[in-house]
Amino acid sequence: MSEVAEPFEAATGDGPLAVGAGRTAAVRTAFEGLLNIRRVMDVSGPAQWERLRPVRAVALALEAAGLPASAVDGQGERCATGYRVSAVEGARAVRVEWLGPPGSGAEYAANEELRRCAAAPAAGMGGAGVPRTAPSPLSGGRTGAVSHPGSRGAPAPARVRCLFECRGATGEA
């Protein structure tokens, strides 16, 4: 009886920890497949598959760039620090957050790590995923580390998130 392989799923940061040599090879193969789809379809921007599955496309680009995904354990508790990709309701965009387990310090590294996330798809996807950092209303309209009352100058928990808009080759949203 032959074994059926599980279908590949890019790490979004909401599943179990995905690591190992087999995982690295699977990510590389999936990303090369995505680039081949673009080549065969002769598109300079995102292919139809990416526009229909923006969470998967951005997660694949981040994972292919070697950025770590966050993860949750069997009880749904965050167990690894890294990116988390989720859909933005009512928009053709995804949200990328930098999360970790309680006490991991993820909030202090979030601004720098989100900048790395923003650079990854633009480089790996030929600029097709258009990254932009957007301050949360909680940050007072600022990006970067901010101080909050009582913090004694320490960075506030990360309030910056990265959004990726899925645009066609002509730039329409």
N, C-alpha and C positions, 0 to 999 in steps of 0.2 A: 504494500500500500504506500503510495507516494505522499509525502508531506506537502500540504498547501501552505505557501508563504502568506504571511499577513500582508495586507496592502500597506504601502508606505504612507505615513502621515507625518507632515512636518511638525516639529515641536512648537506648540503655541504658548507653552508655559502653564497650561492648565491640566496637563496630563502627568503621567509618571515620568521619572527621570529617564532620559534617552541618551545613553552613552555607549561607547565601545567602538572597536575597529569596524565591526559590521555596520554600525550606525553611520560612521563617517563615510564608508563606501556607498551606502544607500543614499545619503544626502548628496554626495557628489554626483551619483548617477541620476538622481531626480532633478538636480539643478541643470546638469548637462542636457537632460531630456527637455526641460523647459526652454533652454536656449535653442535646442534643435527645432522645437515647435515654432519658435519665432523665425528661425531661418527658413524652414519649409514653407511657412505661411507668408514669408517675405514682409514681415512687419518690423518697424524700427522701435516701436513702443511695446506695451504689454499685449500679449496674445489674448484671444477671446477667453481662454481658460483662466488667465489671471484676472481679467475683468469680472468674470463670473464668480471667482473664488479669491477675493483679495486677501482674506485672512491667511489662507494657505500659501498664497504667493509671497506675501511679505514674510511670513514665518520661514518659508523655505529659503528666501534670500538671506535672512538673518542667520539662520543655521548654517547655510553654505559659506557665509562670511566668517564662520568660526565663533560667533557670539554665543554665550551660554543661554539656554532657555531656563526660566524658572520651572518649578515642578511642584506637584502636590502628591502627598502620600495617599494610601488607601482610605484614610479617614477624611480626606479633603483638606488637610493642613498643608500649608506651604512648607516645602522641605529643601528647596534649593533656590539660590539667588540667580536672577537672570531676567531676560525680557519676558513679557506676556503680551501677546497679540490678541486683540478682540475687535469685533465689529463696532462701528459707530452707528447707532440707531438712526435710521432715516437719511444716511449719507453714504456716498460711494467712497468711503474711507475706512481705515482701520486705526485703532489706537494702540500704541506701543507704550507699555509701562515697564518700569524696572522694579521688581518686587523680590522679596526674600522672606525667610522665616522670621518670626519675632526675635529681636535681638541681634540680627545678622548685620545691621548697619547698612542695609541696602539703600535706605533713604539718603544716606550721606554720599553715596557713590552715584546716585541716580542721574544727576545732571550730566556728569561726564559720560556715563554709560549710554544714556539716551542720545547724546551727540554721536557716539560711535554707531549706535543703531541707525540714526538718521543718515549717516554717511554710507553704510553698508549697502542698502538697496540701490542707491543712486549709482554706486560704483559697479555692483554686481549685476544690475538690471539695465545697464545702459541708460540710466536716467529715467526709466519708464515709471518707476514708483517715485512720485514727487514728494520728498519728505519736507516737513516744516515743523518746527517746534512751536508748540502753542501753550501759553501759560494757562493754568487752571484759574478760574475766578478766585480760588482760595489763595493764590500767590500774590494778589494785589497787582496783577498785570505784568509781573516781572518774570523773566526766565532766569535760570541760574539759582544758586543757593541763596536763600534769604534767611534773615534772623527773625525770630519771633519773640514776643515778650517772655522773659524768664529764661531764655536760652543761653544767656551770657555769651552771645556772639557765635554760638554753634549753629551750623546749618539747620534750617527747619526741615522737617520731613519733606521729601521730594514732592513738588507740586507741578513739575514740568512733565509733560507727556509729549510723545512724538506722534504726529498723525501722518499717515501716508494716503494721499489721494490717488485713486486709480484713474489715470487719464489715458485717453487714446493717443495714437501716434500724432494726431493733429493738435493735441493739447486740450481738447474739450473735456470737461468734467462729466 
